[in-house]
Amino acid sequence: MVWQMIFWICVFFLAHTYVFYPVLLRLLTGKRSLQKHAIPEAELPKVSMLLSVYNEEAIIEKKLRSVCDTTYPLDKLELLVGSDGSTDATDSIIQKLIVEGLPIRFTNFGGRNGKSNILNALAPQATGEILLLTDANILFDRQTIPHIVRHFADPQIGLVSANILNSGMRKDGISFQEQAYIQRENLMKYREGVIWGATMGAFVACYDVRNKLFIAIPRNFLIEDFYITMHVIREKYAAICDLDAHAYEDVSNLVHEEFKRKIRISAGNFQNLGVFYPMLGNMFSGKGFAFLSHKVLRWLGPFFLIIALISSAIAGMQNLFYCVLFFVQLAGMLSPLIDKVLAKVNMHNFVLRLIAYFYLMNLALFLGFIKYAGGIRTNAWSPTKRNLEN
């Protein structure tokens, strides 16, 4: 009975973070939505974009032009770009755009410093009331910045995240599964913002934060977007996600590239847990409940999967039902291998790949924990290979 109870406790925690909690968010949101604000053009705040780049020659010009081509007044934009020792044509492309007159302030930091350290160095140079943090591979439409900035008419709003939409979809990899995950995350974060003003982590790809709420990112920290978001919430400001503020990302289609990225993200998640775990002390508040349900239980998912497998194996020695459950779980864990074999003969099943994606990402979470436990000595990393580079 003890092992059966342990099994169902693990199943409950997994079901809560992946099924029950999203359903609860939908029910609590009901017909509520974010309040629409409007700021007169004369009162629009100055926006300072912070961008760390490393070997982004394939996309950097398109990125910077997409920022300047929004309907937000160009005289109220400044683009602070820091090169983290790029060795390709990234720096020369940026210099060309400066000559053309784009409002770019460029710094070549040399060597490899890591994204967080670049952002820490750029932030004090910013003169805008609002900081726009984004990645080189994220393209804006003409309304991205106006839609995000309008929310700062409410003095209680501290951070606004954009809605990341995906391009470059291909059936022969994991791009559709990654898209499904990102869209689901966007919707959950939107609803958390509506209900509690507590979006659980802005998407690093594109978000705005009040300059006064930007906090220096700890050395060798990997996931600065979550760190900054949780700091905003801890300071009793609201963090929200606007689904109307569209930004576009060429989603990764390569399993091994996405797997490496998820390991890095996982290690950064546990870094954040080591800082913000005191917020779990008030799990009956909306913010504490969201942190536990959306993030902490998910980060612990691989441990629940391992314990559930072991407990069902032991219980299955005396009970046929748990013996069957053990082999069902084992089949799930083998799904990435099965999917890989089928892909070699050009067979692509969305459901099978979704199951494989789930187990691969939990494996990445586990390996990220090991990386975190072993100590993180640098936050420098290379851009994920996107479909535009294939």
Solvent accessible surface area in square Angstrom, and as a share of the most:
residue,aa,sasa,rsa
1,M,164,0.73
2,V,102,0.59
3,W,101,0.36
4,Q,42,0.19
5,M,114,0.51
6,I,53,0.27
7,F,8,0.03
8,W,112,0.39
9,I,86,0.44
10,C,6,0.03
11,V,48,0.28
12,F,107,0.44
13,F,67,0.28
14,L,23,0.11
15,A,23,0.18
16,H,25,0.11
17,T,0,0.00
18,Y,47,0.18
19,V,78,0.45
20,F,99,0.41
21,Y,0,0.00
22,P,18,0.11
23,V,80,0.46
24,L,61,0.30
25,L,0,0.00
26,R,161,0.59
27,L,129,0.64
28,L,75,0.37
29,T,8,0.05
30,G,54,0.52
31,K,209,0.88
32,R,125,0.46
33,S,74,0.48
34,L,21,0.11
35,Q,129,0.57
36,K,121,0.51
37,H,39,0.17
38,A,91,0.71
39,I,36,0.18
40,P,77,0.49
41,E,121,0.54
42,A,97,0.75
43,E,120,0.54
44,L,32,0.16
45,P,13,0.08
46,K,71,0.30
47,V,0,0.00
48,S,0,0.00
49,M,0,0.00
50,L,0,0.00
51,L,0,0.00
52,S,18,0.12
53,V,2,0.01
54,Y,40,0.15
55,N,49,0.25
56,E,23,0.10
57,E,84,0.37
58,A,63,0.49
59,I,14,0.07
60,I,0,0.00
61,E,50,0.22
62,K,126,0.53
63,K,0,0.00
64,L,0,0.00
65,R,81,0.29
66,S,18,0.11
67,V,0,0.00
68,C,18,0.11
69,D,82,0.43
70,T,9,0.05
71,T,62,0.36
72,Y,6,0.02
73,P,26,0.17
74,L,86,0.43
75,D,122,0.63
76,K,45,0.19
77,L,6,0.03
78,E,12,0.05
79,L,0,0.00
80,L,0,0.00
81,V,0,0.00
82,G,0,0.00
83,S,0,0.00
84,D,2,0.01
85,G,14,0.14
86,S,16,0.10
87,T,114,0.66
88,D,49,0.25
89,A,42,0.32
90,T,0,0.00
91,D,26,0.13
92,S,69,0.45
93,I,34,0.17
94,I,0,0.00
95,Q,88,0.39
96,K,93,0.39
97,L,0,0.00
98,I,56,0.29
99,V,130,0.75
100,E,93,0.42
101,G,56,0.54
102,L,28,0.14
103,P,39,0.24
104,I,12,0.06
105,R,100,0.36
106,F,41,0.17
107,T,46,0.27
108,N,83,0.42
109,F,63,0.26
110,G,34,0.33
111,G,54,0.52
112,R,98,0.36
113,N,53,0.27
114,G,0,0.00
115,K,23,0.10
116,S,1,0.01
117,N,35,0.18
118,I,0,0.00
119,L,2,0.01
120,N,39,0.20
121,A,39,0.30
122,L,0,0.00
123,A,11,0.09
124,P,111,0.70
125,Q,65,0.29
126,A,13,0.10
127,T,89,0.51
128,G,2,0.02
129,E,111,0.50
130,I,1,0.01
131,L,0,0.00
132,L,1,0.00
133,L,4,0.02
134,T,4,0.02
135,D,23,0.12
136,A,5,0.04
137,N,23,0.12
138,I,1,0.00
139,L,35,0.18
140,F,14,0.06
141,D,45,0.23
142,R,142,0.52
143,Q,73,0.33
144,T,0,0.00
145,I,1,0.00
146,P,29,0.18
147,H,44,0.20
148,I,1,0.00
149,V,0,0.00
150,R,39,0.14
151,H,3,0.01
152,F,14,0.06
153,A,50,0.39
154,D,41,0.21
155,P,104,0.65
156,Q,89,0.40
157,I,15,0.08
158,G,0,0.00
159,L,0,0.00
160,V,0,0.00
161,S,0,0.00
162,A,0,0.00
163,N,17,0.09
164,I,1,0.01
165,L,47,0.24
166,N,20,0.10
167,S,51,0.33
168,G,34,0.32
169,M,52,0.23
170,R,96,0.35
171,K,142,0.60
172,D,71,0.37
173,G,7,0.07
174,I,5,0.02
175,S,0,0.00
176,F,81,0.34
177,Q,6,0.03
178,E,1,0.01
179,Q,41,0.18
180,A,38,0.30
181,Y,69,0.26
182,I,10,0.05
183,Q,84,0.37
184,R,89,0.32
185,E,4,0.02
186,N,4,0.02
187,L,70,0.35
188,M,5,0.02
189,K,10,0.04
190,Y,32,0.12
191,R,44,0.16
192,E,0,0.00
193,G,5,0.05
194,V,23,0.13
195,I,29,0.15
196,W,61,0.21
197,G,11,0.10
198,A,0,0.00
199,T,0,0.00
200,M,0,0.00
201,G,3,0.02
202,A,1,0.01
203,F,35,0.14
204,V,45,0.26
205,A,7,0.05
206,C,0,0.00
207,Y,1,0.00
208,D,0,0.00
209,V,0,0.00
210,R,37,0.14
211,N,45,0.23
212,K,146,0.62
213,L,11,0.06
214,F,32,0.13
215,I,45,0.23
216,A,69,0.54
217,I,4,0.02
218,P,46,0.29
219,R,185,0.68
220,N,29,0.15
221,F,13,0.06
222,L,12,0.06
223,I,18,0.09
224,E,5,0.02
225,D,13,0.07
226,F,8,0.03
227,Y,16,0.06
228,I,0,0.00
229,T,0,0.00
230,M,0,0.00
231,H,23,0.10
232,V,0,0.00
233,I,4,0.02
234,R,105,0.38
235,E,84,0.38
236,K,154,0.65
237,Y,48,0.18
238,A,18,0.14
239,A,0,0.00
240,I,6,0.03
241,C,0,0.00
242,D,4,0.02
243,L,47,0.23
244,D,63,0.32
245,A,0,0.00
246,H,59,0.26
247,A,0,0.00
248,Y,75,0.29
249,E,18,0.08
250,D,18,0.09
251,V,1,0.01
252,S,0,0.00
253,N,6,0.03
254,L,47,0.24
255,V,61,0.35
256,H,110,0.49
257,E,14,0.06
258,E,0,0.00
259,F,37,0.15
260,K,118,0.50
261,R,44,0.16
262,K,23,0.10
263,I,34,0.17
264,R,32,0.12
265,I,42,0.21
266,S,1,0.00
267,A,0,0.00
268,G,0,0.00
269,N,16,0.08
270,F,7,0.03
271,Q,22,0.10
272,N,0,0.00
273,L,32,0.16
274,G,42,0.40
275,V,53,0.31
276,F,1,0.01
277,Y,130,0.49
278,P,85,0.53
279,M,34,0.15
280,L,37,0.18
281,G,75,0.72
282,N,90,0.46
283,M,81,0.36
284,F,203,0.84
285,S,38,0.24
286,G,20,0.19
287,K,60,0.25
288,G,2,0.02
289,F,55,0.23
290,A,0,0.00
291,F,0,0.00
292,L,39,0.20
293,S,0,0.00
294,H,0,0.00
295,K,24,0.10
296,V,8,0.05
297,L,12,0.06
298,R,17,0.06
299,W,7,0.03
300,L,58,0.29
301,G,0,0.00
302,P,5,0.03
303,F,53,0.22
304,F,24,0.10
305,L,20,0.10
306,I,69,0.35
307,I,73,0.37
308,A,3,0.02
309,L,31,0.15
310,I,86,0.44
311,S,0,0.00
312,S,0,0.00
313,A,32,0.25
314,I,59,0.30
315,A,12,0.09
316,G,13,0.13
317,M,157,0.70
318,Q,179,0.79
319,N,52,0.27
320,L,141,0.70
321,F,111,0.46
322,Y,16,0.06
323,C,41,0.24
324,V,79,0.45
325,L,36,0.18
326,F,44,0.18
327,F,117,0.49
328,V,93,0.53
329,Q,27,0.12
330,L,64,0.32
331,A,54,0.42
332,G,11,0.10
333,M,62,0.28
334,L,89,0.44
335,S,3,0.02
336,P,28,0.18
337,L,108,0.54
338,I,79,0.40
339,D,16,0.08
340,K,124,0.52
341,V,87,0.50
342,L,51,0.25
343,A,33,0.26
344,K,156,0.66
345,V,99,0.57
346,N,114,0.59
347,M,108,0.48
348,H,53,0.24
349,N,79,0.40
350,F,100,0.42
351,V,96,0.55
352,L,36,0.18
353,R,13,0.05
354,L,72,0.36
355,I,76,0.38
356,A,3,0.02
357,Y,15,0.06
358,F,59,0.24
359,Y,37,0.14
360,L,32,0.16
361,M,21,0.09
362,N,5,0.02
363,L,83,0.41
364,A,0,0.00
365,L,21,0.10
366,F,59,0.25
367,L,62,0.31
368,G,0,0.00
369,F,69,0.29
370,I,89,0.45
371,K,85,0.36
372,Y,76,0.29
373,A,72,0.56
374,G,50,0.48
375,G,35,0.34
376,I,27,0.14
377,R,192,0.70
378,T,79,0.46
379,N,3,0.02
380,A,28,0.22
381,W,74,0.26
382,S,72,0.46
383,P,39,0.24
384,T,13,0.07
385,K,109,0.46
386,R,24,0.09
387,N,17,0.09
388,L,74,0.37
389,E,88,0.39
390,N,95,0.49
